[in-house]
Structures are given as C-alpha cells and as structure tokens.
Amino acid sequence: MRSLPTVETVRELIRDHYPLGPCKAVLIRSFTNDVYRIDAGEGAYALKIYGCGRFSADEVRWEQELARHLVASGVQVPDVIPLHGGDTVGVIDAPEGQRAFALTEWLPGAKPEPPWTDDLYRRVGGSLAHLHQVADTFTCSYARRQVRTGDEPAQVAAALADDPVRRRLVDSCAAAAGDALATLAGRGLHRGVLHGDPSLDNLHLVGNEVRFYDLDLAGPGWQIEDLTGAMSTDHADAFLDGYTAVRSLPAVELDALPWLGLLARIDNLHFHLITKPLTQGTASLAEGWVEAGFTALADTARHLGVGS
C-alpha cells in the first residue's frame, strides 16, 4: 500500500512546519517519492515526501547536508529550506508508515530539449566534474547507505527463477563485474560521493549553466559510476572532454567504466522487474522495457567477453 498526500494535506504541512505563510501546492510527480511545487509569496519551492522505507530520516538529513555543502561551495543545486527550529527533515505518519519530507528552493531554468548536442553534453560533463570535486570535501555526522549495496543482481536473479537462461546471464555478468572491480579497487579506484542519477532528466539549463537537482539517489560509492549513463550515448566523447577539462581521470577510473556500465544494465532490469511494478502494477512488465533491458545486457556482456 502506498498513500498519496492530498494538496490540502501538503498545504497544512507547509503551514505547520515552515515559515512561508499561505501557499499553493501542485503535485508534480508521484512515483517512489511524491514531489510538490509550493508557491508562497514571491518564492517557489519543491517539497519531497519520501517513500516509506526508502531512507531513514537521518539518511535524508545526510542528503540535505550534502546540498548545503554544494551550494556553499558554488555548485548550483537547490538550497535547503529548514523547518521551524532549524531541522532540515521532518517526518509524517502515513497509512503505510512514517515518511520523511524535506523542502528545497525550486530550481530555476528548464530541462534541455532534443535534439541533444555535443555542446550540451560537454557542459554537463564539466558541471558534473565540478560537483564531484566539491563533493570530495563533504563530511557529515549522519550516515548514508552505499549507492550500490551489492545485492541488486541477486534480487534480479531471484525474480528470474522461471527463466534460467536469463538468470545465468545476470549471474555471470555480476560475477565478472565484481571480480573486475575488486582488481581495480586494488589499483586505487576512487570512492567518493555520487550524484546518483545525473541524467538530463535531473538538470535544468539557465543560459549556458547546467544545474543539477534531485539528490535523493546520492551517496557514497565508486564515483566514476556517475559517468556511465552519459558514456553510453552518442555524445560520450564530448561529455568526457567536458569532464576531464575540469577534473582529470586516471586510467583506473576509465578502466572501471565498462564494468560499472554492465552493473548499470542490471540496475535497469531491477527497476523494471522489481521497483516499477511495486508502484505501477505488473502491467508495466509488458511495456517492452524488460525485453530491451535484457538485449542491452547481453550486448554489453558480449562486448566485454563475458560468457564467451
């Protein structure tokens, strides 16, 4: 069961917990989290009510402290709006359990629109490199779980109990990637804070500036993994040029990219096989994403020589 707070409930939450006065509220997105745009006075804000069981309140506080650190260091992400009393995170009781919530400024600008260009990806790469540089100086008293817990492939494999061929593909890919990354870790593969999902869906353009938002998948891990999405596009070279113009990448980081990309294929299957059906029903399994995901996983495995 998953509840959806009404707009009136959200307006009451803002009134009771934040010094904003009367406000308007509009539901923007409802999926793993519920996101509302809040307009109060001359300001615009984003209220995120986190899905039950996703992160503890302290883990969400880690996320808000990361945002504050980035803003203070010149990275253009939405700043945090504290509650009455100064806390950055509140908790509400919902039918399914407790849900954390947090409020940030509304990020100005707009999402990029196609056609995508090398210039866009070059700017995205440079902005992500700057975010990584600043995130490397972040410390926090709150704990946050690893971006990659390690059990994602096993969960996907368990969902394939009736499909032994695809299960073997997932198992062999996960084992090969794990072995490769263990070797690369011995060579000094960098662990740091990731944005978690620095895709074109999670940024706005303000003139020539790229501004990231949506840090709810951020956390510690192999930082180079943030590059896997852009590096799978036709604009990979431009993206990498933009990134390395700001932040150099040693060979071990580049060597890790294909293996983290392989795990990202499994993550995509986890989303479409497990996460998405929990919120949208099993009908989503027939949308074609699962089939496309297995095709992409098999192609990537073949390119890396896995199973050959």
Sine and cosine of phi, psi and omega as CSV:
sin_phi,cos_phi,sin_psi,cos_psi,sin_omega,cos_omega
0.00,0.00,0.65,-0.76,0.01,-1.00
-0.62,-0.78,0.87,-0.50,-0.03,-1.00
-1.00,0.03,0.33,-0.94,0.07,-1.00
-0.79,-0.61,0.94,-0.34,0.00,-1.00
-0.86,0.51,0.70,-0.71,0.04,-1.00
-0.95,0.30,0.30,-0.95,0.04,-1.00
-0.86,0.50,-0.62,0.78,0.01,-1.00
-0.91,0.42,-0.64,0.77,0.07,-1.00
-0.88,0.48,-0.65,0.76,0.01,-1.00
-0.92,0.40,-0.66,0.75,0.03,-1.00
-0.88,0.47,-0.64,0.77,0.05,-1.00
-0.92,0.40,-0.63,0.77,0.03,-1.00
-0.87,0.49,-0.71,0.70,0.03,-1.00
-0.89,0.46,-0.71,0.71,-0.01,-1.00
-0.87,0.49,-0.64,0.77,-0.09,-1.00
-0.98,0.17,-0.43,0.90,-0.19,-0.98
-0.90,-0.44,-0.26,0.97,-0.09,-1.00
-0.76,-0.65,0.52,-0.86,-0.03,-1.00
-1.00,0.07,0.83,0.56,-0.09,-1.00
-0.95,-0.32,-0.30,0.95,-0.05,-1.00
0.99,0.17,-0.26,-0.97,-0.01,-1.00
-0.85,0.53,0.58,-0.82,-0.06,-1.00
-0.55,-0.84,0.28,-0.96,0.19,-0.98
-0.95,-0.32,0.52,-0.86,0.00,-1.00
-0.70,-0.71,0.68,-0.73,0.03,-1.00
-0.71,-0.71,0.76,-0.65,0.07,-1.00
-0.94,0.33,0.83,-0.56,0.00,-1.00
-0.99,-0.14,-0.67,0.74,-0.07,-1.00
-0.44,-0.90,0.64,-0.77,0.08,-1.00
-0.71,-0.70,0.93,-0.36,0.03,-1.00
-0.53,-0.85,-0.93,-0.37,0.08,-1.00
-0.95,0.31,-0.49,0.87,0.14,-0.99
-0.83,-0.56,0.27,-0.96,0.12,-0.99
-0.93,-0.36,0.79,-0.61,-0.07,-1.00
-0.86,-0.51,0.76,-0.66,-0.02,-1.00
-0.83,-0.56,0.63,-0.78,0.19,-0.98
-1.00,0.03,0.75,-0.67,0.01,-1.00
-0.90,-0.43,0.81,-0.59,0.10,-0.99
-0.91,-0.42,0.85,-0.52,-0.02,-1.00
-0.64,-0.77,0.85,-0.53,-0.07,-1.00
0.86,0.50,-0.79,-0.62,0.03,-1.00
-0.99,-0.15,0.10,0.99,-0.05,-1.00
-0.97,-0.23,0.44,-0.90,0.08,-1.00
-0.81,-0.59,0.63,-0.78,-0.14,-0.99
-0.63,-0.77,0.28,-0.96,0.09,-1.00
-0.87,-0.50,0.86,-0.52,0.09,-1.00
-0.98,-0.20,0.83,-0.56,0.05,-1.00
-0.92,-0.39,0.84,-0.55,0.10,-0.99
-0.96,-0.29,0.93,-0.38,-0.16,-0.99
-0.97,0.25,0.56,-0.83,0.05,-1.00
-0.88,0.47,0.58,-0.81,-0.02,-1.00
-0.88,0.48,0.76,-0.64,0.06,-1.00
1.00,0.09,-0.06,1.00,-0.03,-1.00
-0.96,0.29,-0.84,0.55,0.01,-1.00
-0.67,-0.74,0.54,-0.84,0.13,-0.99
-0.95,0.32,0.27,-0.96,0.03,-1.00
-0.86,0.51,-0.62,0.78,0.00,-1.00
-0.93,0.36,-0.55,0.84,0.07,-1.00
-0.92,0.40,-0.60,0.80,0.07,-1.00
-0.93,0.36,-0.56,0.83,0.09,-1.00
-0.89,0.46,-0.62,0.78,0.09,-1.00
-0.83,0.56,-0.73,0.69,-0.01,-1.00
-0.87,0.50,-0.68,0.74,-0.01,-1.00
-0.93,0.36,-0.59,0.81,0.06,-1.00
-0.92,0.39,-0.59,0.81,0.09,-1.00
-0.88,0.48,-0.72,0.70,0.01,-1.00
-0.86,0.51,-0.69,0.72,0.02,-1.00
-0.88,0.48,-0.67,0.74,0.01,-1.00
-0.89,0.45,-0.70,0.72,0.00,-1.00
-0.89,0.46,-0.71,0.70,0.00,-1.00
-0.88,0.48,-0.71,0.71,-0.03,-1.00
-0.90,0.45,-0.39,0.92,-0.03,-1.00
-0.98,-0.19,0.17,0.99,0.11,-0.99
1.00,-0.06,0.14,0.99,0.07,-1.00
-1.00,0.06,0.77,-0.64,-0.11,-0.99
-0.99,0.11,0.99,0.15,0.16,-0.99
-0.86,-0.51,0.31,-0.95,-0.02,-1.00
-0.89,0.46,0.73,-0.68,0.02,-1.00
-0.98,0.19,0.39,-0.92,-0.07,-1.00
-1.00,0.05,0.66,-0.76,0.10,-1.00
-0.97,-0.25,0.90,-0.43,-0.04,-1.00
-0.97,0.25,0.41,-0.91,0.10,-0.99
-0.97,0.25,0.17,-0.99,0.21,-0.98
-0.80,0.60,0.75,-0.66,-0.01,-1.00
1.00,-0.09,-0.21,0.98,0.14,-0.99
0.98,-0.18,-0.21,0.98,0.02,-1.00
-0.91,0.41,0.43,-0.90,0.01,-1.00
-0.99,-0.15,-0.16,0.99,-0.09,-1.00
-0.68,-0.73,0.67,-0.74,0.13,-0.99
-0.88,-0.47,0.13,-0.99,0.00,-1.00
-0.70,-0.72,0.72,-0.69,0.09,-1.00
-0.89,-0.46,0.44,-0.90,0.09,-1.00
-1.00,0.02,0.79,-0.62,0.04,-1.00
-0.84,-0.55,0.30,-0.95,0.00,-1.00
-0.81,0.58,-0.54,0.84,-0.03,-1.00
-1.00,0.04,-0.10,0.99,-0.02,-1.00
0.72,-0.70,-0.16,-0.99,-0.04,-1.00
-0.98,0.22,0.61,-0.79,0.01,-1.00
-0.77,-0.64,0.79,-0.62,0.05,-1.00
-0.97,0.23,0.44,-0.90,0.10,-0.99
-0.62,-0.79,0.44,-0.90,0.02,-1.00
-0.48,-0.87,0.46,-0.89,-0.04,-1.00
-0.85,-0.53,0.72,-0.70,0.08,-1.00
-0.76,-0.64,0.21,-0.98,0.15,-0.99
-0.90,0.44,0.48,-0.87,0.12,-0.99
-0.98,0.22,0.79,-0.62,-0.06,-1.00
-0.97,0.26,0.82,-0.57,0.04,-1.00
-0.94,0.34,0.15,-0.99,0.01,-1.00
1.00,-0.05,-0.25,-0.97,-0.05,-1.00
-0.54,-0.84,0.39,-0.92,0.06,-1.00
-0.91,0.42,0.55,-0.84,0.08,-1.00
-0.91,0.42,0.48,-0.87,0.02,-1.00
-0.86,-0.52,0.52,-0.86,0.03,-1.00
-0.91,0.42,0.38,-0.93,0.13,0.99
-0.98,0.19,0.65,-0.76,0.06,-1.00
-0.95,0.32,0.51,-0.86,-0.05,-1.00
-0.76,-0.66,0.32,-0.95,0.11,-0.99
-0.87,0.50,-0.62,0.78,-0.01,-1.00
-0.88,0.48,-0.68,0.73,0.04,-1.00
-0.87,0.50,-0.76,0.64,-0.05,-1.00
-0.92,0.40,-0.52,0.85,0.07,-1.00
-0.90,0.44,-0.68,0.74,0.02,-1.00
-0.93,0.36,-0.63,0.78,0.05,-1.00
-0.88,0.47,-0.68,0.73,0.03,-1.00
-0.87,0.49,-0.70,0.71,0.02,-1.00
-0.90,0.43,-0.64,0.77,0.00,-1.00
-0.93,0.37,-0.62,0.78,0.04,-1.00
-0.92,0.39,-0.62,0.78,0.05,-1.00
-0.88,0.48,-0.67,0.75,0.04,-1.00
-0.89,0.45,-0.68,0.73,0.04,-1.00
-0.86,0.51,-0.69,0.72,0.00,-1.00
-0.90,0.44,-0.66,0.75,0.03,-1.00
-0.84,0.55,-0.74,0.68,-0.03,-1.00
-0.94,0.34,-0.64,0.77,-0.01,-1.00
-0.88,0.47,-0.46,0.89,0.02,-1.00
-0.91,0.40,-0.28,0.96,0.03,-1.00
-0.98,-0.18,0.12,0.99,-0.06,-1.00
-0.99,0.13,0.75,-0.66,0.16,-0.99
-0.76,-0.65,0.46,-0.89,-0.08,-1.00
-0.43,-0.90,0.59,-0.81,0.03,-1.00
-0.98,0.19,-0.29,0.96,0.05,-1.00
-1.00,0.03,0.52,-0.85,0.01,-1.00
-1.00,-0.06,0.46,-0.89,0.07,-1.00
-0.65,-0.76,0.71,-0.70,-0.01,-1.00
-0.91,0.42,0.37,-0.93,0.04,-1.00
-0.89,0.45,0.59,-0.81,0.07,-1.00
-0.85,0.52,-0.67,0.74,0.01,-1.00
-0.95,-0.32,0.95,-0.31,-0.06,-1.00
-0.98,0.22,-0.40,0.91,0.02,-1.00
0.98,-0.18,-0.26,0.97,-0.03,-1.00
-0.99,-0.16,0.07,1.00,-0.03,-1.00
-0.87,0.50,-0.74,0.68,0.02,-1.00
-0.88,0.48,-0.62,0.79,0.00,-1.00
-0.90,0.43,-0.60,0.80,0.03,-1.00
-0.92,0.40,-0.65,0.76,0.05,-1.00
-0.90,0.43,-0.70,0.71,0.00,-1.00
-0.87,0.50,-0.64,0.77,0.01,-1.00
-0.89,0.45,-0.53,0.85,0.02,-1.00
-0.97,0.26,-0.13,0.99,-0.04,-1.00
-0.93,-0.36,0.50,0.87,-0.06,-1.00
-0.84,0.54,-0.51,0.86,-0.02,-1.00
-1.00,-0.10,0.17,0.99,-0.02,-1.00
-0.71,-0.71,0.97,0.22,-0.12,-0.99
-0.89,0.47,-0.51,0.86,-0.01,-1.00
-0.91,0.41,-0.75,0.66,0.00,-1.00
-0.94,0.34,-0.53,0.85,0.05,-1.00
-0.90,0.44,-0.68,0.73,0.04,-1.00
-0.89,0.45,-0.60,0.80,0.04,-1.00
-0.88,0.48,-0.73,0.68,0.01,-1.00
-0.89,0.46,-0.72,0.69,-0.03,-1.00
-0.88,0.47,-0.70,0.72,-0.04,-1.00
-0.93,0.37,-0.62,0.79,0.03,-1.00
-0.91,0.41,-0.69,0.73,-0.01,-1.00
-0.90,0.44,-0.66,0.75,-0.01,-1.00
-0.91,0.41,-0.70,0.72,-0.01,-1.00
-0.90,0.43,-0.68,0.73,0.02,-1.00
-0.91,0.42,-0.65,0.76,0.02,-1.00
-0.88,0.48,-0.69,0.72,0.03,-1.00
-0.89,0.45,-0.70,0.71,-0.02,-1.00
-0.90,0.45,-0.68,0.74,-0.04,-1.00
-0.94,0.34,-0.53,0.85,0.08,-1.00
-0.89,0.45,-0.66,0.75,0.05,-1.00
-0.90,0.43,-0.69,0.72,-0.01,-1.00
-0.92,0.39,-0.55,0.84,0.07,-1.00
-0.88,0.48,-0.60,0.80,0.06,-1.00
-0.91,0.40,-0.36,0.93,0.06,-1.00
-1.00,-0.02,0.02,1.00,0.07,-1.00
0.98,-0.19,0.39,0.92,0.04,-1.00
-0.81,0.59,0.77,-0.63,-0.19,-0.98
-0.98,0.22,0.77,-0.64,0.17,-0.99
-0.98,-0.21,0.68,-0.73,-0.01,-1.00
-0.27,-0.96,-0.22,-0.98,0.00,-1.00
-1.00,0.03,0.77,-0.64,0.07,-1.00
-0.98,-0.19,0.49,-0.87,0.25,-0.97
-0.91,0.41,-0.65,0.76,0.05,-1.00
0.98,-0.20,-0.54,0.84,0.01,-1.00
-0.38,-0.93,0.90,0.43,-0.07,-1.00
-0.99,0.13,0.80,0.61,-0.03,-1.00
-1.00,0.04,0.13,-0.99,0.04,-1.00
-0.91,0.42,-0.30,0.95,0.06,-1.00
-0.96,0.27,-0.28,0.96,-0.10,-0.99
-0.88,-0.48,0.60,0.80,0.09,-1.00
-0.53,-0.85,0.40,-0.91,0.11,-0.99
-0.86,-0.51,0.47,-0.88,0.11,-0.99
-0.96,-0.27,0.76,-0.65,0.14,-0.99
-0.83,-0.56,0.99,-0.16,-0.16,-0.99
0.89,0.46,-0.82,-0.58,0.04,-1.00
-1.00,-0.05,0.00,1.00,-0.02,-1.00
-0.99,0.11,0.65,-0.76,0.13,-0.99
-0.97,-0.24,0.83,-0.56,-0.03,-1.00
-0.84,-0.55,0.87,-0.49,0.00,-1.00
-1.00,0.09,0.44,-0.90,0.16,-0.99
-0.56,-0.83,-0.10,-0.99,0.05,-1.00
0.89,0.46,0.96,0.27,-0.02,-1.00
-1.00,-0.05,0.28,0.96,-0.12,-0.99
-0.96,0.29,-0.15,0.99,0.13,-0.99
-0.96,-0.27,0.12,0.99,0.02,-1.00
-0.93,0.38,0.39,-0.92,0.04,-1.00
0.24,-0.97,0.05,-1.00,0.02,-1.00
-0.98,0.20,0.54,-0.84,0.03,-1.00
0.17,-0.99,-0.31,-0.95,0.09,-1.00
-0.96,0.27,0.96,-0.28,-0.17,-0.99
-0.89,0.46,-0.52,0.85,-0.03,-1.00
-0.89,0.46,-0.30,0.95,0.00,-1.00
-0.88,0.48,-0.42,0.91,0.06,-1.00
-0.86,0.50,-0.33,0.95,-0.07,-1.00
-1.00,0.00,-0.14,0.99,-0.17,-0.99
-0.90,0.43,-0.61,0.79,-0.03,-1.00
-0.89,0.45,-0.81,0.59,-0.02,-1.00
-0.90,0.43,-0.54,0.84,-0.03,-1.00
-0.96,0.27,-0.13,0.99,0.06,-1.00
-1.00,-0.10,0.08,1.00,-0.02,-1.00
-0.99,-0.16,0.11,-0.99,0.07,-1.00
-0.95,0.31,-0.12,0.99,-0.05,-1.00
-0.95,-0.32,0.40,0.92,-0.08,-1.00
-0.86,0.50,-0.69,0.73,-0.05,-1.00
-0.89,0.45,-0.69,0.73,0.01,-1.00
-0.91,0.42,-0.67,0.74,0.03,-1.00
-0.86,0.50,-0.73,0.68,-0.03,-1.00
-0.92,0.40,-0.59,0.81,0.07,-1.00
-0.87,0.50,-0.70,0.72,0.01,-1.00
-0.91,0.42,-0.65,0.76,-0.01,-1.00
-0.91,0.42,-0.77,0.64,-0.10,-0.99
-0.96,0.27,-0.25,0.97,0.12,-0.99
-0.93,0.36,-0.38,0.93,0.00,-1.00
-0.97,-0.24,-0.59,0.80,-0.14,-0.99
-0.58,-0.81,0.87,-0.49,-0.03,-1.00
-0.95,0.31,0.47,-0.88,0.01,-1.00
-0.84,-0.55,0.88,-0.47,0.07,-1.00
-0.93,0.37,0.27,-0.96,-0.08,-1.00
-0.85,0.53,-0.58,0.82,-0.05,-1.00
-0.89,0.46,-0.55,0.84,0.03,-1.00
-0.92,0.38,-0.71,0.70,0.00,-1.00
-0.91,0.41,-0.57,0.82,0.03,-1.00
-0.92,0.40,-0.46,0.89,-0.02,-1.00
-0.98,0.19,-0.40,0.92,-0.12,-0.99
-0.82,0.57,-0.74,0.67,-0.02,-1.00
-0.88,0.48,-0.59,0.81,-0.04,-1.00
-0.96,0.26,-0.61,0.79,0.09,-1.00
-0.93,0.36,-0.53,0.85,0.10,-0.99
-0.90,0.44,-0.59,0.81,0.06,-1.00
-0.90,0.44,-0.70,0.71,0.05,-1.00
-0.91,0.42,-0.54,0.84,0.05,-1.00
-0.90,0.44,-0.55,0.84,0.09,-1.00
-0.89,0.46,-0.65,0.76,0.03,-1.00
-0.93,0.38,-0.63,0.78,0.06,-1.00
-0.86,0.52,-0.64,0.77,0.01,-1.00
-0.88,0.47,-0.65,0.76,0.06,-1.00
-0.92,0.40,-0.61,0.79,0.06,-1.00
-0.85,0.52,-0.68,0.73,0.00,-1.00
-0.88,0.47,-0.75,0.66,-0.11,-0.99
-0.98,0.18,-0.45,0.89,0.01,-1.00
-1.00,0.06,-0.52,0.85,-0.18,-0.98
-0.86,-0.51,-0.85,0.53,-0.12,-0.99
-0.92,0.39,-0.78,0.63,-0.08,-1.00
-0.89,0.45,-0.71,0.71,0.03,-1.00
-0.88,0.48,-0.44,0.90,0.02,-1.00
-0.91,0.42,-0.50,0.87,-0.05,-1.00
-0.96,-0.28,-0.43,0.90,-0.07,-1.00
-0.89,-0.46,0.02,1.00,0.03,-1.00
1.00,0.04,0.29,-0.96,-0.08,-1.00
-0.95,0.31,-0.21,0.98,0.06,-1.00
-0.86,0.51,-0.45,0.89,0.00,-1.00
-0.91,0.42,-0.32,0.95,0.00,-1.00
-0.93,0.37,-0.33,0.95,-0.03,-1.00
-0.99,-0.11,0.19,0.98,-0.06,-1.00
-0.99,0.15,-0.13,0.99,0.03,-1.00
0.99,-0.17,-0.18,0.98,-0.05,-1.00
-0.94,0.35,-0.58,0.82,-0.01,-1.00
-0.92,0.40,-0.72,0.69,0.02,-1.00
-0.87,0.49,-0.71,0.71,0.02,-1.00
-0.89,0.45,-0.60,0.80,0.00,-1.00
-0.91,0.42,-0.66,0.75,0.03,-1.00
-0.94,0.35,-0.58,0.81,0.07,-1.00
-0.88,0.47,-0.70,0.72,0.00,-1.00
-0.91,0.41,-0.64,0.77,0.02,-1.00
-0.90,0.44,-0.71,0.71,0.00,-1.00
-0.90,0.43,-0.64,0.77,0.01,-1.00
-0.90,0.43,-0.69,0.73,0.00,-1.00
-0.91,0.41,-0.67,0.75,0.03,-1.00
-0.88,0.48,-0.68,0.74,0.01,-1.00
-0.89,0.46,-0.66,0.75,0.00,-1.00
-0.89,0.46,-0.56,0.83,-0.02,-1.00
-1.00,0.01,-0.04,1.00,0.00,-1.00
0.98,0.22,0.34,0.94,0.00,-1.00
-0.98,0.18,0.79,-0.61,0.03,-1.00
0.99,0.12,0.02,1.00,-0.02,-1.00
-1.00,-0.03,0.00,0.00,0.00,0.00
